[in-house]
């Protein structure tokens, strides 16, 4: 058997998220794990997945500028937990 037949794992893709999309994504955030540790339970990357329509299994993101929490202005990274607005 050929190796390609069994090797069906898709390659990772990196998506650049521009400032305009980041600012739009901030509008979907109410708070972050820094200012609301009890209510923040959704990784920010999920919001990016929905906004871009990307497959979360194979997509990584490169942010042009770090988003800020609208409540406390703390920097949000892809894995930061947020409370959706």
N, C-alpha and C positions, 0 to 999 in steps of 0.2 A: 504494500500500500504506500501511497505517496504521503509525505509529511503534510503537505498542504491540505489534504483531506481531513486530517485531525486537528490541524492548527487553525481554528476558526475564531480565535479571540481577536476582536477588533482593536486596532491601535488607538492609543490615547490621542486626543486632539486638544490643543490649547487655543482658547478663544480670548482675544483681547477685548476687554470691556472699557469702552471710552467714557470720558467724564459725563457726557450727556446721559448715558444709560445708568451710570452710577448715581447721579443726582435723582433720576427717576426712581431707581430702586430704593433710595432712602425714603421716598414717599410711602413705601409699603412697610416701613418699620415704625413701630411705636416706641420700643425701648430695646436695650441690649442686656446681655448677661451682667455687665458691669453695674448698671443702675437698677436692674430689675432681675436679680438672680432667681427669683421664684417663678416669674412669668415668662421668661425667655426660654423657649424650648425648640426653636426651629433654626437650623443652621442657615446662615445668610446665603450660602451656596444654593439652597433650594429656591430662593427668590430669583437668583440669577438663572438657574435652570429653566424656570417657568418663563421668565422674561425673554430669554434667548431661544427657547424651544430646543435646547441641547439635551443630549442623552447624558444623564448624570453618571452612568457607568463608565463612559469613555471621555468625559470632558473635564479639563482643568481650566482655570481662569487666570488671566493676567490682568490685574486692575491698573488702569492708567493713573488713577489717584485713589487713595484709600477713602472709602465712605466713612461718614461720621454718624453716630447715633443722634437722632433728632432730639432726644431727651437730655443726654448728658455730654454730647459732642465727643465721646470716646471713639477712637479709631476702631472700625469694624473690619475684620479679616474674613476670608471665605468661610472658615469654620466657626466663627463667632456665633453664639446662639442669640437669636433675636425674638422679640414678640411682634408678630405681624400687626399692622394697623387695621 
